[in-house]
Amino acid sequence: MSLNLFSRLANLVRGFMSLFVTGLEQQHPEIAYENAINTMVEKYNKLKNATAGLIRLREDAADRLQKAQAQQHELSAMLEQAMAEGQDDIAVELIERKDAVDAEIASLQAEMEAAEKDVETAKTALTEVKGEIGKLKSEKERMLAKMQSAQARVRIQDQLEGLSVDAELRALENVRTGIKDTIAKAKLGDELRESDLDVRLKALRTNSSKASARNKLEALKKERAGQAGADRTI
């Protein structure tokens, strides 16, 4: 019961720590990159040690194969000699030994091929992991530079947003309104003067028209009077 409780508490603490680390990494992405790079480097070192172990096994198999091949060569020579001397019992024994060595050589050759494949696979994995580490380092520098640039832009934007110009714009708007009012008053005076002049000109034109009409009337009267006098004379 108590062990189960402690286990739950430990899981709870690990959960809180995971949330804390996740939040910390979001605020400081360089930490996330460093953690990822360190993890990859640790895996690379472990894989490197494992690859070294595989190479050692391959070399051990190569040594055993070389010894078995030397023994095979020696047994072949001894068998030839026993057969030449007619020592059949020894020849039979040598054949049995040689068969065992031949089987061992075949097994060692298969082991060597498998070890060589394992070594090549491990070396390929090492190269890939090393390449990923290099990519992560380059990505870290590139992304952190972008983040710093973005943070600088955000700071500038915040500063610009803090520089309110509403009061200055309102003051200028009041000035503009005052200027427009003054211009309107000046135009009103001009229009009033023009209106007064127009009235006087209109009256003058009216009077002039009436005087002209009177003159025409007088001329017509005189013309009629002249015609009437002429008619009486005839």
Secondary structure, 3 states (H helix, E strand, C coil): CHHHHHHHHHHHHHHHHHHHHHHHHHHCHHHHHHHHHHHHHHHHHHHHHHHHHHHHHHHHHHHHHHHHHHHHHHHHHHHHHHHHHCCHHHHHHHHHHHHHHHHHHHHHHHHHHHHHHHHHHHHHHHHHHHHHHHHHHHHHHHHHHHHHHHHHHHHHHHHHHHCCCHHHHHHHHHHHHHHHHHHHHHHHHHHHHHHHHHHHHHHHHHHHHHHHHHHHHHHHHHHHHHHHHHHHHC
